Amino acid sequence: MSGPQAHPVVSTHFGFPPNCPKYRDRIALRRKLADGVLGIQEMNDVLQIGEAFVSRLYTYKSVIKSLPMRTNADLCGSKYKPSVYQHEFDISRPEIMKLHDLMEFCEDATGVFVTNMRIFPLLKKGVSSEENLTFSIKIIDMLMKLNAIKDMKASLRNDFAYHKRSFQPLRGLLNDPDAIMDEIIDLQMFVGGFHFISDLLREKIQKIPKYVDYLILFDEQVLLAR
């Protein structure tokens, strides 16, 4: 058998967990509590979603491999038929949008982390402050896992490049192509740039006054936990 319809799409089940709202929709609901209880709950929620992303990112399989090999019948002169491009775009599009979900989550997770770093001086020494510190360290660890796995997954970059190539010939045929192009531009650095997540976290941390003092606290907490 040959042709696009002969090869079913293998779902990677990547992206936000089922029934889980995107985290940025919840950040607007944040209330400032000096005891840090809400901050701890927020970080716990971020960790649960983040660990799900870690697992799904680690097991990610290239969507390109689910596509059939192009044959001479798929060609029209020196170019592929629009129907072939459309098929490739339709298959790659959902997975690329899940990568967009991951990018948004990393931006939101670093935001939650930095927000809790800023309120840390307001916390009274005790269980609340210690838990805040512990959860902050866990978020750093989770983000570094995502950073490392994303960078080592060449399949992500290959799928993204494939998606861009299939989009260009269809630009005049799709609804709202400018919005799709904006999404592709947003993802370009995230998918193609190494150390993107760690650099994003570093950039946000360095905007916090006396951030070095917090990093020293993190180091001391890690050493105590060993």
ChimeraX attribute file (.defattr): number of C-alpha atoms within 10 A of each C-alpha:
attribute: neighborCount
match mode: 1-to-1
recipient: residues
	/A:1	7
	/A:2	11
	/A:3	14
	/A:4	18
	/A:5	11
	/A:6	10
	/A:7	14
	/A:8	11
	/A:9	15
	/A:10	14
	/A:11	14
	/A:12	15
	/A:13	15
	/A:14	24
	/A:15	21
	/A:16	20
	/A:17	15
	/A:18	7
	/A:19	6
	/A:20	8
	/A:21	10
	/A:22	16
	/A:23	21
	/A:24	15
	/A:25	9
	/A:26	11
	/A:27	14
	/A:28	8
	/A:29	8
	/A:30	11
	/A:31	9
	/A:32	13
	/A:33	12
	/A:34	15
	/A:35	19
	/A:36	20
	/A:37	15
	/A:38	15
	/A:39	27
	/A:40	20
	/A:41	13
	/A:42	20
	/A:43	20
	/A:44	17
	/A:45	13
	/A:46	23
	/A:47	21
	/A:48	13
	/A:49	19
	/A:50	23
	/A:51	16
	/A:52	16
	/A:53	22
	/A:54	23
	/A:55	14
	/A:56	17
	/A:57	22
	/A:58	17
	/A:59	14
	/A:60	19
	/A:61	19
	/A:62	21
	/A:63	25
	/A:64	20
	/A:65	13
	/A:66	16
	/A:67	20
	/A:68	16
	/A:69	12
	/A:70	13
	/A:71	10
	/A:72	8
	/A:73	10
	/A:74	17
	/A:75	13
	/A:76	10
	/A:77	8
	/A:78	6
	/A:79	9
	/A:80	17
	/A:81	14
	/A:82	16
	/A:83	12
	/A:84	16
	/A:85	18
	/A:86	17
	/A:87	15
	/A:88	21
	/A:89	20
	/A:90	14
	/A:91	19
	/A:92	24
	/A:93	20
	/A:94	15
	/A:95	23
	/A:96	24
	/A:97	16
	/A:98	16
	/A:99	21
	/A:100	19
	/A:101	18
	/A:102	22
	/A:103	18
	/A:104	14
	/A:105	21
	/A:106	23
	/A:107	17
	/A:108	19
	/A:109	27
	/A:110	23
	/A:111	18
	/A:112	21
	/A:113	23
	/A:114	20
	/A:115	16
	/A:116	22
	/A:117	20
	/A:118	15
	/A:119	17
	/A:120	21
	/A:121	12
	/A:122	13
	/A:123	17
	/A:124	13
	/A:125	11
	/A:126	9
	/A:127	11
	/A:128	18
	/A:129	20
	/A:130	15
	/A:131	15
	/A:132	25
	/A:133	20
	/A:134	16
	/A:135	22
	/A:136	23
	/A:137	17
	/A:138	15
	/A:139	21
	/A:140	18
	/A:141	13
	/A:142	19
	/A:143	21
	/A:144	17
	/A:145	21
	/A:146	23
	/A:147	19
	/A:148	17
	/A:149	17
	/A:150	25
	/A:151	19
	/A:152	12
	/A:153	17
	/A:154	14
	/A:155	16
	/A:156	23
	/A:157	19
	/A:158	15
	/A:159	21
	/A:160	25
	/A:161	16
	/A:162	16
	/A:163	23
	/A:164	19
	/A:165	14
	/A:166	22
	/A:167	24
	/A:168	14
	/A:169	16
	/A:170	16
	/A:171	14
	/A:172	11
	/A:173	12
	/A:174	12
	/A:175	10
	/A:176	10
	/A:177	15
	/A:178	12
	/A:179	10
	/A:180	16
	/A:181	15
	/A:182	11
	/A:183	14
	/A:184	20
	/A:185	12
	/A:186	13
	/A:187	18
	/A:188	15
	/A:189	11
	/A:190	19
	/A:191	24
	/A:192	17
	/A:193	13
	/A:194	15
	/A:195	16
	/A:196	19
	/A:197	23
	/A:198	18
	/A:199	12
	/A:200	14
	/A:201	21
	/A:202	12
	/A:203	12
	/A:204	16
	/A:205	22
	/A:206	12
	/A:207	10
	/A:208	14
	/A:209	10
	/A:210	11
	/A:211	15
	/A:212	12
	/A:213	9
	/A:214	18
	/A:215	14
	/A:216	11
	/A:217	12
	/A:218	17
	/A:219	12
	/A:220	11
	/A:221	15
	/A:222	13
	/A:223	9
	/A:224	8
	/A:225	8
	/A:226	5
